[in-house]
Amino acid sequence: MDKRYRTKYHMSMIENLNAIKENGMQAFLLNQEEKWRCPKCGGTICCHNGLCFDCDLETFLLNKKYRWNEK
Ligand SMILES: [Zn+2]
């Protein structure tokens, strides 16, 4: 399951858990906020497809199966 998440959603739950164990939840959450921030609007990017629903809504509506720029 961890492998599936790493390839499909660009995240690792095991890595996440280790990071929480080492640095605490607060640091982890700050980190995640940084990681998933949209560079264009500062909104949050969806880990299921790499799209920001503010900037990239049109891309999503045109192709609901859109995944991380993968064809
Ligand atoms: Zn955005």
N, CA, C, O and the ligand as a Tripos MOL2 file, in Angstrom:
@<TRIPOS>MOLECULE
protein
  285   283    72     0     0
PROTEIN
NO_CHARGES

@<TRIPOS>ATOM
      1 N           0.8410   -1.2090    0.0000 N.3       1 MET1
      2 CA          0.0000    0.0000    0.0000 C.3       1 MET1
      3 C           0.8720    1.2540    0.0000 C.2       1 MET1
      4 O           0.5630    2.2380   -0.6720 O.2       1 MET1
      5 N           1.9650    1.2060    0.7630 N.am      2 ASP2
      6 CA          2.8670    2.3580    0.7590 C.3       2 ASP2
      7 C           3.4280    2.5950   -0.6360 C.2       2 ASP2
      8 O           3.5590    3.7360   -1.0790 O.2       2 ASP2
      9 N           3.7550    1.5110   -1.3180 N.am      3 LYS3
     10 CA          4.3110    1.6330   -2.6640 C.3       3 LYS3
     11 C           3.2880    2.2560   -3.6240 C.2       3 LYS3
     12 O           3.6250    3.1020   -4.4520 O.2       3 LYS3
     13 N           2.0550    1.8240   -3.4910 N.am      4 ARG4
     14 CA          1.0020    2.3450   -4.3460 C.3       4 ARG4
     15 C           0.8510    3.8540   -4.1400 C.2       4 ARG4
     16 O           0.6930    4.6120   -5.0960 O.2       4 ARG4
     17 N           0.9020    4.2630   -2.8970 N.am      5 TYR5
     18 CA          0.7580    5.6880   -2.6120 C.3       5 TYR5
     19 C           1.9480    6.4750   -3.1310 C.2       5 TYR5
     20 O           1.7990    7.6040   -3.6000 O.2       5 TYR5
     21 N           3.1370    5.8730   -3.0460 N.am      6 ARG6
     22 CA          4.3110    6.5980   -3.5080 C.3       6 ARG6
     23 C           4.2750    6.7950   -5.0140 C.2       6 ARG6
     24 O           4.6130    7.8690   -5.5110 O.2       6 ARG6
     25 N           3.8640    5.7610   -5.7410 N.am      7 THR7
     26 CA          3.8570    5.9050   -7.1930 C.3       7 THR7
     27 C           2.6390    6.6970   -7.6540 C.2       7 THR7
     28 O           2.7450    7.5220   -8.5620 O.2       7 THR7
     29 N           1.4970    6.4580   -7.0430 N.am      8 LYS8
     30 CA          0.2750    7.0870   -7.5160 C.3       8 LYS8
     31 C           0.0980    8.5030   -7.0120 C.2       8 LYS8
     32 O          -0.3380    9.3860   -7.7510 O.2       8 LYS8
     33 N           0.4370    8.7180   -5.7480 N.am      9 TYR9
     34 CA          0.0870    9.9980   -5.1440 C.3       9 TYR9
     35 C           1.2920   10.8240   -4.7270 C.2       9 TYR9
     36 O           1.1520   11.8740   -4.1000 O.2       9 TYR9
     37 N           2.4890   10.3370   -5.0850 N.am     10 HIS10
     38 CA          3.7140   11.0920   -4.7820 C.3      10 HIS10
     39 C           3.8590   11.3600   -3.2860 C.2      10 HIS10
     40 O           4.2980   12.4370   -2.8830 O.2      10 HIS10
     41 N           3.4990   10.4030   -2.4880 N.am     11 MET11
     42 CA          3.7030   10.5430   -1.0530 C.3      11 MET11
     43 C           3.9400    9.1710   -0.4480 C.2      11 MET11
     44 O           3.5090    8.1630   -1.0070 O.2      11 MET11
     45 N           4.6090    9.1240    0.6690 N.am     12 SER12
     46 CA          4.8440    7.8610    1.3540 C.3      12 SER12
     47 C           4.3060    7.9550    2.7630 C.2      12 SER12
     48 O           4.7020    8.8310    3.5320 O.2      12 SER12
     49 N           3.4120    7.0610    3.0980 N.am     13 MET13
     50 CA          2.8280    7.1010    4.4400 C.3      13 MET13
     51 C           3.8460    6.6840    5.4900 C.2      13 MET13
     52 O           3.8440    7.1850    6.6150 O.2      13 MET13
     53 N           4.7240    5.7490    5.0970 N.am     14 ILE14
     54 CA          5.7570    5.3210    6.0470 C.3      14 ILE14
     55 C           6.7140    6.4720    6.3340 C.2      14 ILE14
     56 O           7.0730    6.7320    7.4820 O.2      14 ILE14
     57 N           7.1240    7.1640    5.2500 N.am     15 GLU15
     58 CA          7.9770    8.3370    5.4360 C.3      15 GLU15
     59 C           7.2810    9.3740    6.3170 C.2      15 GLU15
     60 O           7.8940    9.9640    7.2070 O.2      15 GLU15
     61 N           6.0150    9.5800    6.0580 N.am     16 ASN16
     62 CA          5.2500   10.5450    6.8480 C.3      16 ASN16
     63 C           5.2530   10.1720    8.3310 C.2      16 ASN16
     64 O           5.4610   11.0190    9.1990 O.2      16 ASN16
     65 N           5.0170    8.8900    8.5980 N.am     17 LEU17
     66 CA          4.9680    8.4510    9.9940 C.3      17 LEU17
     67 C           6.3220    8.6000   10.6690 C.2      17 LEU17
     68 O           6.4110    9.0100   11.8270 O.2      17 LEU17
     69 N           7.3870    8.2580    9.9240 N.am     18 ASN18
     70 CA          8.7210    8.4230   10.4820 C.3      18 ASN18
     71 C           9.0250    9.8810   10.7690 C.2      18 ASN18
     72 O           9.6150   10.2080   11.7980 O.2      18 ASN18
     73 N           8.6220   10.7550    9.8610 N.am     19 ALA19
     74 CA          8.8680   12.1820   10.0400 C.3      19 ALA19
     75 C           8.1310   12.6950   11.2780 C.2      19 ALA19
     76 O           8.6580   13.5220   12.0220 O.2      19 ALA19
     77 N           6.9210   12.2030   11.4930 N.am     20 ILE20
     78 CA          6.1510   12.6220   12.6710 C.3      20 ILE20
     79 C           6.8470   12.1390   13.9460 C.2      20 ILE20
     80 O           6.9440   12.8630   14.9380 O.2      20 ILE20
     81 N           7.3270   10.8950   13.8860 N.am     21 LYS21
     82 CA          8.0000   10.3320   15.0490 C.3      21 LYS21
     83 C           9.2590   11.1330   15.3940 C.2      21 LYS21
     84 O           9.5570   11.3710   16.5640 O.2      21 LYS21
     85 N           9.9960   11.5470   14.3430 N.am     22 GLU22
     86 CA         11.2590   12.2350   14.5800 C.3      22 GLU22
     87 C          11.0790   13.7060   14.9400 C.2      22 GLU22
     88 O          11.7340   14.2120   15.8520 O.2      22 GLU22
     89 N          10.2070   14.3760   14.2340 N.am     23 ASN23
     90 CA         10.1440   15.8390   14.4010 C.3      23 ASN23
     91 C           8.8660   16.3310   15.0720 C.2      23 ASN23
     92 O           8.7350   17.5170   15.3770 O.2      23 ASN23
     93 N           7.9390   15.4290   15.2970 N.am     24 GLY24
     94 CA          6.6870   15.8360   15.9210 C.3      24 GLY24
     95 C           5.6470   16.2590   14.8960 C.2      24 GLY24
     96 O           5.9700   16.5950   13.7560 O.2      24 GLY24
     97 N           4.4080   16.2350   15.3220 N.am     25 MET25
     98 CA          3.2900   16.5050   14.4320 C.3      25 MET25
     99 C           3.2990   17.9430   13.8980 C.2      25 MET25
    100 O           2.9990   18.1890   12.7300 O.2      25 MET25
    101 N           3.6430   18.8700   14.7690 N.am     26 GLN26
    102 CA          3.6050   20.2810   14.3640 C.3      26 GLN26
    103 C           4.5380   20.5480   13.1720 C.2      26 GLN26
    104 O           4.1490   21.1700   12.1840 O.2      26 GLN26
    105 N           5.7810   20.0580   13.2970 N.am     27 ALA27
    106 CA          6.7610   20.2410   12.2270 C.3      27 ALA27
    107 C           6.3000   19.5320   10.9610 C.2      27 ALA27
    108 O           6.4680   20.0380    9.8520 O.2      27 ALA27
    109 N           5.7210   18.3610   11.1430 N.am     28 PHE28
    110 CA          5.2510   17.5970    9.9950 C.3      28 PHE28
    111 C           4.1670   18.3600    9.2190 C.2      28 PHE28
    112 O           4.1890   18.4270    7.9900 O.2      28 PHE28
    113 N           3.2350   18.9220    9.9610 N.am     29 LEU29
    114 CA          2.1330   19.6290    9.3100 C.3      29 LEU29
    115 C           2.6280   20.8660    8.5650 C.2      29 LEU29
    116 O           2.1620   21.1600    7.4640 O.2      29 LEU29
    117 N           3.5640   21.5810    9.1620 N.am     30 LEU30
    118 CA          4.1450   22.7400    8.4980 C.3      30 LEU30
    119 C           4.8170   22.3160    7.1910 C.2      30 LEU30
    120 O           4.6910   22.9690    6.1560 O.2      30 LEU30
    121 N           5.5310   21.2020    7.2820 N.am     31 ASN31
    122 CA          6.2090   20.6520    6.1290 C.3      31 ASN31
    123 C           5.2460   20.2900    5.0130 C.2      31 ASN31
    124 O           5.4940   20.5810    3.8430 O.2      31 ASN31
    125 N           4.1510   19.6570    5.3840 N.am     32 GLN32
    126 CA          3.1580   19.2360    4.4020 C.3      32 GLN32
    127 C           2.5110   20.4470    3.7390 C.2      32 GLN32
    128 O           2.2630   20.4520    2.5330 O.2      32 GLN32
    129 N           2.2470   21.4520    4.5280 N.am     33 GLU33
    130 CA          1.6720   22.6780    3.9890 C.3      33 GLU33
    131 C           2.5630   23.2370    2.8900 C.2      33 GLU33
    132 O           2.1000   23.6540    1.8290 O.2      33 GLU33
    133 N           3.8710   23.2310    3.1870 N.am     34 GLU34
    134 CA          4.8690   23.7090    2.2350 C.3      34 GLU34
    135 C           4.8550   22.8510    0.9760 C.2      34 GLU34
    136 O           4.8460   23.3530   -0.1480 O.2      34 GLU34
    137 N           4.8530   21.5310    1.2050 N.am     35 LYS35
    138 CA          4.9700   20.5810    0.0980 C.3      35 LYS35
    139 C           3.7860   20.6800   -0.8630 C.2      35 LYS35
    140 O           3.9550   20.5690   -2.0770 O.2      35 LYS35
    141 N           2.6070   20.8860   -0.3230 N.am     36 TRP36
    142 CA          1.4120   20.8460   -1.1550 C.3      36 TRP36
    143 C           0.8760   22.2380   -1.4830 C.2      36 TRP36
    144 O          -0.2730   22.3840   -1.8990 O.2      36 TRP36
    145 N           1.7000   23.2450   -1.2970 N.am     37 ARG37
    146 CA          1.2330   24.5930   -1.6270 C.3      37 ARG37
    147 C           1.3620   24.8370   -3.1230 C.2      37 ARG37
    148 O           2.3870   24.5240   -3.7280 O.2      37 ARG37
    149 N           0.3160   25.3970   -3.7090 N.am     38 CYS38
    150 CA          0.3370   25.7540   -5.1200 C.3      38 CYS38
    151 C           1.2690   26.9520   -5.3160 C.2      38 CYS38
    152 O           1.1150   27.9780   -4.6530 O.2      38 CYS38
    153 N           2.2550   26.8150   -6.2450 N.am     39 PRO39
    154 CA          3.1970   27.9160   -6.4600 C.3      39 PRO39
    155 C           2.5310   29.1370   -7.0920 C.2      39 PRO39
    156 O           3.0660   30.2440   -7.0250 O.2      39 PRO39
    157 N           1.3760   28.9370   -7.7010 N.am     40 LYS40
    158 CA          0.7160   30.0460   -8.3850 C.3      40 LYS40
    159 C          -0.1460   30.8730   -7.4400 C.2      40 LYS40
    160 O          -0.0750   32.1020   -7.4620 O.2      40 LYS40
    161 N          -0.9590   30.2200   -6.6100 N.am     41 CYS41
    162 CA         -1.9200   30.9860   -5.8120 C.3      41 CYS41
    163 C          -1.7470   30.7840   -4.3060 C.2      41 CYS41
    164 O          -2.3970   31.4640   -3.5120 O.2      41 CYS41
    165 N          -0.8580   29.8390   -3.9030 N.am     42 GLY42
    166 CA         -0.6980   29.5940   -2.4730 C.3      42 GLY42
    167 C          -1.7860   28.6990   -1.9040 C.2      42 GLY42
    168 O          -1.8440   28.4840   -0.6930 O.2      42 GLY42
    169 N          -2.6390   28.1820   -2.7590 N.am     43 GLY43
    170 CA         -3.6860   27.2630   -2.3220 C.3      43 GLY43
    171 C          -3.1150   25.8720   -2.1170 C.2      43 GLY43
    172 O          -1.9000   25.6760   -2.1640 O.2      43 GLY43
    173 N          -3.9810   24.9220   -1.8920 N.am     44 THR44
    174 CA         -3.5350   23.5600   -1.6220 C.3      44 THR44
    175 C          -3.6990   22.6970   -2.8540 C.2      44 THR44
    176 O          -4.7240   22.7410   -3.5350 O.2      44 THR44
    177 N          -2.6670   21.9090   -3.1290 N.am     45 ILE45
    178 CA         -2.6890   21.0180   -4.2820 C.3      45 ILE45
    179 C          -3.2300   19.6620   -3.8530 C.2      45 ILE45
    180 O          -2.8920   19.1550   -2.7830 O.2      45 ILE45
    181 N          -4.0650   19.0860   -4.6920 N.am     46 CYS46
    182 CA         -4.6420   17.7820   -4.3990 C.3      46 CYS46
    183 C          -3.6380   16.6820   -4.7020 C.2      46 CYS46
    184 O          -3.1080   16.6260   -5.8110 O.2      46 CYS46
    185 N          -3.3620   15.7990   -3.7330 N.am     47 CYS47
    186 CA         -2.3380   14.7770   -3.9300 C.3      47 CYS47
    187 C          -2.8200   13.6870   -4.8840 C.2      47 CYS47
    188 O          -2.0040   12.9000   -5.3640 O.2      47 CYS47
    189 N          -4.0930   13.6190   -5.1660 N.am     48 HIS48
    190 CA         -4.5870   12.5830   -6.0660 C.3      48 HIS48
    191 C          -4.2900   12.8750   -7.5220 C.2      48 HIS48
    192 O          -4.2370   11.9560   -8.3380 O.2      48 HIS48
    193 N          -4.0940   14.1450   -7.8610 N.am     49 ASN49
    194 CA         -3.8160   14.4380   -9.2680 C.3      49 ASN49
    195 C          -2.8100   15.5680   -9.4750 C.2      49 ASN49
    196 O          -2.5050   15.9060  -10.6190 O.2      49 ASN49
    197 N          -2.2940   16.1530   -8.4180 N.am     50 GLY50
    198 CA         -1.2930   17.1990   -8.5540 C.3      50 GLY50
    199 C          -1.8570   18.5210   -9.0160 C.2      50 GLY50
    200 O          -1.1070   19.4070   -9.4270 O.2      50 GLY50
    201 N          -3.1680   18.6680   -8.9560 N.am     51 LEU51
    202 CA         -3.7910   19.8990   -9.4260 C.3      51 LEU51
    203 C          -4.2250   20.7920   -8.2730 C.2      51 LEU51
    204 O          -4.6390   20.3180   -7.2140 O.2      51 LEU51
    205 N          -4.1200   22.1010   -8.5070 N.am     52 CYS52
    206 CA         -4.6890   23.0690   -7.5880 C.3      52 CYS52
    207 C          -6.1000   23.3600   -8.0690 C.2      52 CYS52
    208 O          -6.3070   23.6660   -9.2430 O.2      52 CYS52
    209 N          -7.0610   23.2680   -7.1770 N.am     53 PHE53
    210 CA         -8.4410   23.4440   -7.6320 C.3      53 PHE53
    211 C          -8.8100   24.9080   -7.8570 C.2      53 PHE53
    212 O          -9.8990   25.2040   -8.3490 O.2      53 PHE53
    213 N          -7.9220   25.8130   -7.5060 N.am     54 ASP54
    214 CA         -8.1430   27.2080   -7.8710 C.3      54 ASP54
    215 C          -7.6020   27.5010   -9.2670 C.2      54 ASP54
    216 O          -8.3020   28.0680  -10.1050 O.2      54 ASP54
    217 N          -6.3420   27.1080   -9.5110 N.am     55 CYS55
    218 CA         -5.6820   27.4270  -10.7870 C.3      55 CYS55
    219 C          -6.0080   26.4190  -11.8760 C.2      55 CYS55
    220 O          -6.1400   26.7800  -13.0450 O.2      55 CYS55
    221 N          -6.1360   25.1650  -11.4960 N.am     56 ASP56
    222 CA         -6.1650   24.0870  -12.4920 C.3      56 ASP56
    223 C          -7.5350   23.4360  -12.6250 C.2      56 ASP56
    224 O          -7.6550   22.3290  -13.1500 O.2      56 ASP56
    225 N          -8.5490   24.1160  -12.1560 N.am     57 LEU57
    226 CA         -9.8970   23.5310  -12.1900 C.3      57 LEU57
    227 C         -10.3000   23.1710  -13.6160 C.2      57 LEU57
    228 O         -10.9430   22.1480  -13.8540 O.2      57 LEU57
    229 N          -9.9080   24.0330  -14.5670 N.am     58 GLU58
    230 CA        -10.2810   23.7960  -15.9580 C.3      58 GLU58
    231 C          -9.6550   22.5030  -16.4790 C.2      58 GLU58
    232 O         -10.3090   21.7220  -17.1700 O.2      58 GLU58
    233 N          -8.3880   22.2850  -16.1440 N.am     59 THR59
    234 CA         -7.6890   21.0510  -16.5280 C.3      59 THR59
    235 C          -8.4480   19.8480  -15.9910 C.2      59 THR59
    236 O          -8.6410   18.8520  -16.6890 O.2      59 THR59
    237 N          -8.8720   19.9580  -14.7410 N.am     60 PHE60
    238 CA         -9.5920   18.8540  -14.1050 C.3      60 PHE60
    239 C         -10.9380   18.6030  -14.7800 C.2      60 PHE60
    240 O         -11.3300   17.4570  -14.9980 O.2      60 PHE60
    241 N         -11.6340   19.6800  -15.1070 N.am     61 LEU61
    242 CA        -12.9560   19.5180  -15.7150 C.3      61 LEU61
    243 C         -12.8530   18.9350  -17.1200 C.2      61 LEU61
    244 O         -13.7260   18.1870  -17.5600 O.2      61 LEU61
    245 N         -11.7610   19.2900  -17.8240 N.am     62 LEU62
    246 CA        -11.5690   18.7590  -19.1730 C.3      62 LEU62
    247 C         -11.1700   17.2870  -19.1300 C.2      62 LEU62
    248 O         -11.4910   16.5230  -20.0400 O.2      62 LEU62
    249 N         -10.4750   16.9020  -18.0810 N.am     63 ASN63
    250 CA         -9.9910   15.5240  -17.9630 C.3      63 ASN63
    251 C         -10.0270   15.0990  -16.5040 C.2      63 ASN63
    252 O          -9.0740   15.3290  -15.7590 O.2      63 ASN63
    253 N         -11.1140   14.4880  -16.1050 N.am     64 LYS64
    254 CA        -11.2980   14.1370  -14.6970 C.3      64 LYS64
    255 C         -10.3570   13.0160  -14.2700 C.2      64 LYS64
    256 O         -10.1770   12.7670  -13.0780 O.2      64 LYS64
    257 N          -9.7500   12.3310  -15.2680 N.am     65 LYS65
    258 CA         -8.8070   11.2630  -14.9270 C.3      65 LYS65
    259 C          -7.3740   11.7730  -14.8890 C.2      65 LYS65
    260 O          -6.4340   10.9850  -14.7800 O.2      65 LYS65
    261 N          -7.2060   13.0760  -14.9780 N.am     66 TYR66
    262 CA         -5.8790   13.6850  -14.9710 C.3      66 TYR66
    263 C          -5.0770   13.2380  -13.7530 C.2      66 TYR66
    264 O          -5.5740   13.2790  -12.6280 O.2      66 TYR66
    265 N          -3.8170   12.8050  -13.9830 N.am     67 ARG67
    266 CA         -2.9590   12.3640  -12.8810 C.3      67 ARG67
    267 C          -1.5510   12.9140  -13.0610 C.2      67 ARG67
    268 O          -0.7940   12.3920  -13.8790 O.2      67 ARG67
    269 N          -1.1970   13.9100  -12.3500 N.am     68 TRP68
    270 CA          0.2000   14.3200  -12.2240 C.3      68 TRP68
    271 C           0.9110   14.4390  -13.5640 C.2      68 TRP68
    272 O           2.0580   14.0060  -13.6800 O.2      68 TRP68
    273 N           0.2780   15.0060  -14.5690 N.am     69 ASN69
    274 CA          0.9400   15.2040  -15.8610 C.3      69 ASN69
    275 C           1.2580   13.9020  -16.5730 C.2      69 ASN69
    276 O           1.9460   13.9060  -17.5930 O.2      69 ASN69
    277 N           0.7590   12.7740  -16.0410 N.am     70 GLU70
    278 CA          1.0620   11.5020  -16.6780 C.3      70 GLU70
    279 C           0.0660   11.2780  -17.7830 C.2      70 GLU70
    280 O          -1.1170   11.6000  -17.6720 O.2      70 GLU70
    281 N           0.5880   10.7090  -18.8660 N.am     71 LYS71
    282 CA         -0.2990   10.4320  -20.0000 C.3      71 LYS71
    283 C          -0.7790    8.9790  -19.9530 C.2      71 LYS71
    284 O          -1.5370    8.5510  -20.8240 O.2      71 LYS71
    285 ZN         -3.3130   27.5140   -7.3780 Zn       72 ZN72
@<TRIPOS>BOND
     1     1     2 1
     2     2     3 1
     3     3     4 2
     4     3     5 am
     5     5     6 1
     6     6     7 1
     7     7     8 2
     8     7     9 am
     9     9    10 1
    10    10    11 1
    11    11    12 2
    12    11    13 am
    13    13    14 1
    14    14    15 1
    15    15    16 2
    16    15    17 am
    17    17    18 1
    18    18    19 1
    19    19    20 2
    20    19    21 am
    21    21    22 1
    22    22    23 1
    23    23    24 2
    24    23    25 am
    25    25    26 1
    26    26    27 1
    27    27    28 2
    28    27    29 am
    29    29    30 1
    30    30    31 1
    31    31    32 2
    32    31    33 am
    33    33    34 1
    34    34    35 1
    35    35    36 2
    36    35    37 am
    37    37    38 1
    38    38    39 1
    39    39    40 2
    40    39    41 am
    41    41    42 1
    42    42    43 1
    43    43    44 2
    44    43    45 am
    45    45    46 1
    46    46    47 1
    47    47    48 2
    48    47    49 am
    49    49    50 1
    50    50    51 1
    51    51    52 2
    52    51    53 am
    53    53    54 1
    54    54    55 1
    55    55    56 2
    56    55    57 am
    57    57    58 1
    58    58    59 1
    59    59    60 2
    60    59    61 am
    61    61    62 1
    62    62    63 1
    63    63    64 2
    64    63    65 am
    65    65    66 1
    66    66    67 1
    67    67    68 2
    68    67    69 am
    69    69    70 1
    70    70    71 1
    71    71    72 2
    72    71    73 am
    73    73    74 1
    74    74    75 1
    75    75    76 2
    76    75    77 am
    77    77    78 1
    78    78    79 1
    79    79    80 2
    80    79    81 am
    81    81    82 1
    82    82    83 1
    83    83    84 2
    84    83    85 am
    85    85    86 1
    86    86    87 1
    87    87    88 2
    88    87    89 am
    89    89    90 1
    90    90    91 1
    91    91    92 2
    92    91    93 am
    93    93    94 1
    94    94    95 1
    95    95    96 2
    96    95    97 am
    97    97    98 1
    98    98    99 1
    99    99   100 2
   100    99   101 am
   101   101   102 1
   102   102   103 1
   103   103   104 2
   104   103   105 am
   105   105   106 1
   106   106   107 1
   107   107   108 2
   108   107   109 am
   109   109   110 1
   110   110   111 1
   111   111   112 2
   112   111   113 am
   113   113   114 1
   114   114   115 1
   115   115   116 2
   116   115   117 am
   117   117   118 1
   118   118   119 1
   119   119   120 2
   120   119   121 am
   121   121   122 1
   122   122   123 1
   123   123   124 2
   124   123   125 am
   125   125   126 1
   126   126   127 1
   127   127   128 2
   128   127   129 am
   129   129   130 1
   130   130   131 1
   131   131   132 2
   132   131   133 am
   133   133   134 1
   134   134   135 1
   135   135   136 2
   136   135   137 am
   137   137   138 1
   138   138   139 1
   139   139   140 2
   140   139   141 am
   141   141   142 1
   142   142   143 1
   143   143   144 2
   144   143   145 am
   145   145   146 1
   146   146   147 1
   147   147   148 2
   148   147   149 am
   149   149   150 1
   150   150   151 1
   151   151   152 2
   152   151   153 am
   153   153   154 1
   154   154   155 1
   155   155   156 2
   156   155   157 am
   157   157   158 1
   158   158   159 1
   159   159   160 2
   160   159   161 am
   161   161   162 1
   162   162   163 1
   163   163   164 2
   164   163   165 am
   165   165   166 1
   166   166   167 1
   167   167   168 2
   168   167   169 am
   169   169   170 1
   170   170   171 1
   171   171   172 2
   172   171   173 am
   173   173   174 1
   174   174   175 1
   175   175   176 2
   176   175   177 am
   177   177   178 1
   178   178   179 1
   179   179   180 2
   180   179   181 am
   181   181   182 1
   182   182   183 1
   183   183   184 2
   184   183   185 am
   185   185   186 1
   186   186   187 1
   187   187   188 2
   188   187   189 am
   189   189   190 1
   190   190   191 1
   191   191   192 2
   192   191   193 am
   193   193   194 1
   194   194   195 1
   195   195   196 2
   196   195   197 am
   197   197   198 1
   198   198   199 1
   199   199   200 2
   200   199   201 am
   201   201   202 1
   202   202   203 1
   203   203   204 2
   204   203   205 am
   205   205   206 1
   206   206   207 1
   207   207   208 2
   208   207   209 am
   209   209   210 1
   210   210   211 1
   211   211   212 2
   212   211   213 am
   213   213   214 1
   214   214   215 1
   215   215   216 2
   216   215   217 am
   217   217   218 1
   218   218   219 1
   219   219   220 2
   220   219   221 am
   221   221   222 1
   222   222   223 1
   223   223   224 2
   224   223   225 am
   225   225   226 1
   226   226   227 1
   227   227   228 2
   228   227   229 am
   229   229   230 1
   230   230   231 1
   231   231   232 2
   232   231   233 am
   233   233   234 1
   234   234   235 1
   235   235   236 2
   236   235   237 am
   237   237   238 1
   238   238   239 1
   239   239   240 2
   240   239   241 am
   241   241   242 1
   242   242   243 1
   243   243   244 2
   244   243   245 am
   245   245   246 1
   246   246   247 1
   247   247   248 2
   248   247   249 am
   249   249   250 1
   250   250   251 1
   251   251   252 2
   252   251   253 am
   253   253   254 1
   254   254   255 1
   255   255   256 2
   256   255   257 am
   257   257   258 1
   258   258   259 1
   259   259   260 2
   260   259   261 am
   261   261   262 1
   262   262   263 1
   263   263   264 2
   264   263   265 am
   265   265   266 1
   266   266   267 1
   267   267   268 2
   268   267   269 am
   269   269   270 1
   270   270   271 1
   271   271   272 2
   272   271   273 am
   273   273   274 1
   274   274   275 1
   275   275   276 2
   276   275   277 am
   277   277   278 1
   278   278   279 1
   279   279   280 2
   280   279   281 am
   281   281   282 1
   282   282   283 1
   283   283   284 2
@<TRIPOS>SUBSTRUCTURE
     1 MET1         2 RESIDUE 1 A MET
     2 ASP2         6 RESIDUE 1 A ASP
     3 LYS3        10 RESIDUE 1 A LYS
     4 ARG4        14 RESIDUE 1 A ARG
     5 TYR5        18 RESIDUE 1 A TYR
     6 ARG6        22 RESIDUE 1 A ARG
     7 THR7        26 RESIDUE 1 A THR
     8 LYS8        30 RESIDUE 1 A LYS
     9 TYR9        34 RESIDUE 1 A TYR
    10 HIS10       38 RESIDUE 1 A HIS
    11 MET11       42 RESIDUE 1 A MET
    12 SER12       46 RESIDUE 1 A SER
    13 MET13       50 RESIDUE 1 A MET
    14 ILE14       54 RESIDUE 1 A ILE
    15 GLU15       58 RESIDUE 1 A GLU
    16 ASN16       62 RESIDUE 1 A ASN
    17 LEU17       66 RESIDUE 1 A LEU
    18 ASN18       70 RESIDUE 1 A ASN
    19 ALA19       74 RESIDUE 1 A ALA
    20 ILE20       78 RESIDUE 1 A ILE
    21 LYS21       82 RESIDUE 1 A LYS
    22 GLU22       86 RESIDUE 1 A GLU
    23 ASN23       90 RESIDUE 1 A ASN
    24 GLY24       94 RESIDUE 1 A GLY
    25 MET25       98 RESIDUE 1 A MET
    26 GLN26      102 RESIDUE 1 A GLN
    27 ALA27      106 RESIDUE 1 A ALA
    28 PHE28      110 RESIDUE 1 A PHE
    29 LEU29      114 RESIDUE 1 A LEU
    30 LEU30      118 RESIDUE 1 A LEU
    31 ASN31      122 RESIDUE 1 A ASN
    32 GLN32      126 RESIDUE 1 A GLN
    33 GLU33      130 RESIDUE 1 A GLU
    34 GLU34      134 RESIDUE 1 A GLU
    35 LYS35      138 RESIDUE 1 A LYS
    36 TRP36      142 RESIDUE 1 A TRP
    37 ARG37      146 RESIDUE 1 A ARG
    38 CYS38      150 RESIDUE 1 A CYS
    39 PRO39      154 RESIDUE 1 A PRO
    40 LYS40      158 RESIDUE 1 A LYS
    41 CYS41      162 RESIDUE 1 A CYS
    42 GLY42      166 RESIDUE 1 A GLY
    43 GLY43      170 RESIDUE 1 A GLY
    44 THR44      174 RESIDUE 1 A THR
    45 ILE45      178 RESIDUE 1 A ILE
    46 CYS46      182 RESIDUE 1 A CYS
    47 CYS47      186 RESIDUE 1 A CYS
    48 HIS48      190 RESIDUE 1 A HIS
    49 ASN49      194 RESIDUE 1 A ASN
    50 GLY50      198 RESIDUE 1 A GLY
    51 LEU51      202 RESIDUE 1 A LEU
    52 CYS52      206 RESIDUE 1 A CYS
    53 PHE53      210 RESIDUE 1 A PHE
    54 ASP54      214 RESIDUE 1 A ASP
    55 CYS55      218 RESIDUE 1 A CYS
    56 ASP56      222 RESIDUE 1 A ASP
    57 LEU57      226 RESIDUE 1 A LEU
    58 GLU58      230 RESIDUE 1 A GLU
    59 THR59      234 RESIDUE 1 A THR
    60 PHE60      238 RESIDUE 1 A PHE
    61 LEU61      242 RESIDUE 1 A LEU
    62 LEU62      246 RESIDUE 1 A LEU
    63 ASN63      250 RESIDUE 1 A ASN
    64 LYS64      254 RESIDUE 1 A LYS
    65 LYS65      258 RESIDUE 1 A LYS
    66 TYR66      262 RESIDUE 1 A TYR
    67 ARG67      266 RESIDUE 1 A ARG
    68 TRP68      270 RESIDUE 1 A TRP
    69 ASN69      274 RESIDUE 1 A ASN
    70 GLU70      278 RESIDUE 1 A GLU
    71 LYS71      282 RESIDUE 1 A LYS
    72 ZN72       285 GROUP 0 **** ****
